[in-house]
């Protein structure tokens, strides 16, 4: 159930951010759902590896490199999913930050009461 909730949150967050930012385009709802699925998988599998590998750099930058890790994950999703494109480095960083923020908010709203304890 938790993975399905993250999938819905990621998909909604991607669609919201694509609507907000000009540099992020989603070809349709199917591409948005596929991007949400791939982003959930990338965040579950690839992101922890990146966090461990870049831990010294993240500590050196006082955690700011974590934003770059999120952008790398979003860029990877844009490479994998047809119909989901991100233009430019700054757009990728801002988009990753906004997608993380919106997904966090949506997870909080959609989460069950037992998840909030």
Buried (B, 14 or more C-beta within 10 A) or exposed (E): EEEEBBBBBBBBBBBBBBEEBEBBBBBEEEBBBBBBBBBBBBBEEBBEEBEEEBEEEBEEEEEEBBBBBBBBBBBBBBEBBEBBBBBEEEBBBBBBBBBBEBBEBBBEEBEEEEEEE
